[in-house]
């Protein structure tokens, strides 16, 4: 799977470790930055870059790391076609894909370490959208709201 990854300064180190994990698990990481540690960078730049990569089909899914994951989730969800969420437990990371067609995982670099991040990334990437009638009905309501703006 091709996975866009991005992080600001607060998630920079964890993003580097996630990139290694993705490679070890046979995934291709599309690193959209930050490429150097810069305490003055801004999470929206990387959340939007990851979201655009997913939306444009350059990546199958995306992962963004900022301090808490919250700001990245807010920013990425501004993009049409992006369904991003902070997930700091494996149930939500997998179920978000299965029930809600989550396509961008947001993590808090100040909240989770590499051990938990490994489990979260694997749950997120290992899950597939169920597509059953009730999940499709709910997703269509979300997509309708997105179209209305």
N, C-alpha and C positions, 0 to 999 in steps of 0.2 A: 504494500500500500504506500502511496506517496502522501507524506504528511508535511504540511507547512508548519514551521515552528517559528515563534518569535517571542521576544522578551525585552523588557526594559531593564534598567540597572538592578532593580530589586529581584528580578528573576533570571538575570544573566547566567549565573553559575548553574542553576538548576536546568536551564535550557541546554547548556553545554552537555550536561550529564544525560538529559533526555535524548539528545541527538546521538550520543554513543549507544544508548539503549535501543533506539530505533534501528540503528545499523546492525547491532548484535542480533536483533529479532528479525532481520531480513526486510525491514522497511526502508524506504528512501526518504530522507529528510530534506525538505526544501527550506533552508534557513533564510528567513527574510529579515533577520537582524534582531537585536543589535549584534554587530560583529565585533565591537570593542566595548569595554565597560566604560560608560559615560554617566556619571551621577546626575547630569542635567538632562538626560533624554526623557521622553514622555511616552507612557504606555499606549495612548491612542494610536500613535504612529505604527506600532507593531501589531496591535490588535486589528487594526484596519488592514494592514498588509496581509496578515494571515487570512482574515475574512475574505479579502478580494481574491486571494489565491484559491480558496475553496469555491467561492462563488463563480469564478471564471474557469473552473475545471482544471487549473494547474495542479491542484492537490485534491486528494479524495477527502481528507479531513484536515483539521488544524488543531494546534495546541499553542496557547499563549500563556506566558508566565509573567505576572507582575507581582507587586507586594502581597496583595490579598487575593487576587483573581477577580475581584468585584469590578474594578474600573475597566479591565480588559473585556469582561463580559458585557458591560454596558456599551462600550464602544463598538465591539464586534457586532452586537445585535442591531446596530443602526443600519447595517448593510442588508439590503434585500437578499433573501436566500440563505442568510446565515442564521443558524440556531445555536447560540453559544450559551454555556452555563458554567458557573463555578461548581466543581465537584471535588469534595475532599473526602469522599467515601466511595468505595468500589461499587456499592449497589447503585448509587446515583449515576456514576460514570457509565455503567453498562446499561442500566434501565433508561437513561436519558436517550441513548441511541435506539434501544428496542422499542420504546413507546412514543418518543417525541422526535425521532430522527435528528438528534443532536449531531452537529457536524463540526463544532469547535469546542474543545475542552479548555477551560480556563483554570489555572492553578495559581495558588499563592506561594511565591518563593519564600515568603517569611512565615508561612503556615505549615508547609509540608516539606519533608526531607526526601532524599532520593529513594529510600526504601518504599515509602508510601506512594510517591510519585510513580515508581515503577509499576506498582499494583494498579494505580489509577489509569495510567496510560494503557496497560495491557487490557484492563476491563473495557475501556473506551474503544480501543482498536479491535478488540475481539468480538464486539457486539455487532449485530445487524438489526436493521429496522424490521419490526414484526410485520407491519403493513396490514394487519387484520382490520376488520370493519370498524371496531371502536377506535383503534389508534388512527386509522385513516380519517375517520370522521373528525376526530379532535385536531389532527394535523391540518386538515382542510380548513377548519375554523381559524386556526392560526394564520394560515396562508391567505385566507380571505381578509383578515384584519391587516396583514402586511400589504396587500394590494390596495386597500382603502387608504393606507397611509396614516 
